[in-house]
Amino acid sequence: ARSVFAQPNGELIVTANKGAHTLVWRVRPPDDIVQDSAVLPLSGRGVRTQIGDRIYFAVDRGLVGVKAKDLSAVGAVQLESRVRALAPTPSGDRLYVATAADSGISIVDRYSGRVEMGVVLPAPPADLRMDAFGRYLLARFPKTDSAWVIAIGTNRLVGAVPTRWETD
């Protein structure tokens, strides 16, 4: 297993890479029976929407998503370059995506699949994270323990704060 995504209903979505594919399984502990499975293109990082209905994975130059309920695919999104980081809003209606090609953060609308330029930062962020209330997006500085703070309501850079960036 490479990643495990806990679901609100107690199920787990488990992923593993095998060759040129990412395998996705849905299980309900303590049972060890796979309830459903899917095969995706080889993917990197994945994120779960806070309400737990979808999981999005970074692929070569875009995103692919699956519905957590049955692992069916949702529309793929093509981007200009490799995905560096992504973070969903708590409602899951938008995904904020940083790519390797530029210092901007793109906003992907979950319903239309459209990609819009959201915020341009002074440098490409190393990682993205949504605050617990969904009011601010934190974008990690590339080489120091600091973060840019972006207001979600206006998609504007509010400022920067010194902070330790933990993996959890």
Salt bridges, closest charged atoms under 4 A:
GLU11 OE2 - ARG26 NH1 3.13
ASP36 OD2 - ARG26 NH2 3.63
ASP53 OD2 - ARG110 NH2 2.42
ASP93 OD1 - ARG94 NE 3.67
GLU116 OE2 - ARG114 NH2 2.60
ASP127 OD1 - ARG45 NH1 2.49
ASP145 OD1 - ARG140 NH2 3.63
GLU166 OE2 - ARG164 NH2 2.75
